[in-house]
Structures are given as structure tokens and as C-alpha cells.
Amino acid sequence: MTTDTLSRVFAALADPTRRDMVARLSEGDATVSQLAEPYRMTLQAVYKHLRVLEDAGLVSRPRGPQPRSVHLEVQAFDLMDTWIERYRARAELRYRRLDAVLAAMKGDEHEQDHRDGHRSRPEGAGHPDDS
């Protein structure tokens, strides 16, 4: 699958109705009529949504007579997962490096405070019981 396919997948999922259809199909295959039930739209509109999902490779319908079940295609999700995980790994690495820098800065700050604490005490100003 190419970047163009990935663009089609994300564009298809940009619509809340199509995301809902995909979520429902994750529970199992369904006919177009079953998918259309909860929506206040024509069957023709449902078919248009399905065509977008099919063109993106998210769903498939076998050839043959009606009613045909709509099937969720896992490969498109694998493609999205690979793309997302690549950038998640990069971001996590960046944040780990930032955490290390911040921890080092905090350690340096603690050492500096500790050194400054010894210098700021006036000489001869010991414990009050020392007098």
C-alpha cells in the first residue's frame, strides 16, 4: 500500500458516519441494510459511504446477489498502525531525551544549591548552642 492509500484511508475515516460504520463492522460482518438501520439517510447515501470505505481498502463486499455482507479489511489498519507507530516511536524517543536533559539539569541545580548553601553560611555563625 502506498502513501496515496494511506491518504484515502485517513480521508475515509475523517467522516463520523464512516467511522461509526467501521466500528460496527469491527463487531462482525453486516449487510448494507443492517449498516443503514441507525442512520437517517437514504440507502443510496449509505452506498456512497461504503464506496469511499471500499476505495480506501477498509471494507469489501463479495460479488454476487443481494444481500451481500460488508467485511472489514484488516490490511488497511495494519498500514495505519505502521505509520502511527513510526511517528509515536520518534516522539517517545524525543521525549526520553528531553526527560534525560531535564533530569540532568535538575541534578546540576541541586548540586549548585547544595554548594551555595555551604558558601552562604557566614563564618563563625555556627549552631546557637556553640556559644
Buried (B, 14 or more C-beta within 10 A) or exposed (E): BEEEBBEBBEEBBEEEBBEBBBEBBEEEBBBBEBBBEEBEEEEEEBBEBBEBBBBBBBBBBEEEEEEBBBBBBEEBBEBBEEBEEEEEEEEEEEEEEEEEEEEEEEEEEEEEEEEEEEEEEEEEEEEEEEE
